[in-house]
Amino acid sequence: MTTARARAVRFDRYGGRDVLYVADVPMPVPAAGEVLVEVRAAGINPGEAAIRSGMMHERLPATFPSGQGSDLAGVVTATGEGVTDLALGDEVLGYSWQRSSHATHVAVPTTQLVTKPPGLDWPAAGSLYVVGCTGYAAVRAVDPKPGETVAVSAAAGGVGTVVVQLLAARGVRVLGIASAANAEWLAAHGAEQVDYGDRLGERLSQAAPDGIDAFIDLFGPDYVQLALDLGLPPDRVETIISFQKAQELGTKAEGSQDASTPEVLTEMADLVAAGTVEIPIAATYPLDRVADAFAELERRHTRGKIVLIPS
């Protein structure tokens, strides 16, 4: 009898996209409290590129050979001991904290999965966790009130597109820092586009002469400094990426792990399924083209998510 096999993205050393490959691996076996998911879609994220390159070694070291990926959506094909809340054939979405979702099959604790709403398509479901929970955490961190003005850097990126829509749903005026190419999309989703680059502070002040109430940084430390230079108090400044700068300046730095609960993930899935929040899908790639997918991601000018379709 042939032993079942899975396929999974691997890398054996830190480096560029060329270190990525797809390997035949033993089929994962779900432990107690876990289910085996046949992955239908798995989003890719900038943090995965940073881990693979070695940039995150001090905070998140890799053990080689390393797998990759957290976002996933798929169908339950086996259950571990004691699992009663999910069954064979259930459609689910969620995340793995074992760097393993970029694969055809992955074993995941049921506590990291929720039922996929019927109206949610696979690419959006498979890329929801990181952007959904990170966006939720970032908005919650600055606690915006209706009528306030909030600036968002990288507003057309994967997390940015979610943040913009969550803010707009709260009745917030959103200044979306992005290229002019994204102005139409941002306007259609409740935000005013502001060009990034030199003299950004002047443009933001012109757009909001009465001041900006909060700033959400999704790109880098210069934006955190800019927010304070514009007079914002540290507790109304949030960054999902510039942890060292946040510690230095006393701003907030909340991310997906601060909102990684079934309740938040279910709420975000329901918002997307209902059409309240859109997850733009920039491109999909088969598993074998994972390096090409990251090449597109690392250009850092993609609107929305890039998704692997493993099977």
Buried (B, 14 or more C-beta within 10 A) or exposed (E): EEEEEBBBBBBEEBEBBEBBBBBEBEBBEBEEBBBBBBBBBBBBBBBBBBBBBEEBEEEEEBEEEBBBBBBBBBBBBBBBEEBEEBEEEBBBBBBBEBBBBBBBBBBBBBEBBBBBBEEBBBBBBBBBBBBBBBBBBBBBBBEBEEEBBBBBBBBBBBBBBBBBBBBBBBEBBBBBBBBEEBBEBBEEBBBBBBEBEEEBEEBBBEBBEEEBBBBBBBBBBEBBBBBBEBEBEBEBBBBBBBEEBBEEBEBBBBBBEBBBBBEBBBBBBBBBBEEEBBBBBBBBBEBEBBBBBBBBBEEEEBBBBBBBBBB
